[in-house]
């Protein structure tokens, strides 16, 4: 593979992932990571492709023994560059692949946050990300019963890894997701 293609990445994602919610999660993380690439002057397409692929193997191999290791094998077989494979591996703490690059830190920071923001938007009366604010997300984070599978310390650590206060990071992710609200199923009644 000589160049990264979003169309090829989307094809790989949809080949391995049939769940609409997992596909929307990939799109939400893609939007958030793309937003950071734009803010930081990085290659938006490359970062977006990495984000799109970060969980492509999860539906087939959701356990920690296989995800994201099996996905990394598939990416290598398909000729993806090692920085893509490394970023995918680094997004899961249990792989013990230390996050070093800016892309790796941003991917980690956006992964769980995009999922949490999606959950927070869907419980609003509007069921929309368009009227969601960081203060509402922070309030939801304090409710241990809400989206209980999301580790709050990962949300905090993600903001630290991108070097921003939590509220600023949340605001950035919301802003990026708003641009894709329709595709994410988060336009709601607005």
Buried (B, 14 or more C-beta within 10 A) or exposed (E): EEEBEEEBBBEBBEEBBEEEEBBBBBBBBBBBBBBBBEEEEBEBBBBBBBBBBBBBBBBBBEEEEBBBBBBBEBBEEEEBBEEBBBBBBBBBEEBEBEBEEBBBBBBBBBBBBBBBBBBBBBEBEBBBBBBBEBEBBBEBBEEEEBBEEBEBEBBEBBBEBBEBEBBEBBBBBBBBBBEBBEBBBBBBEE
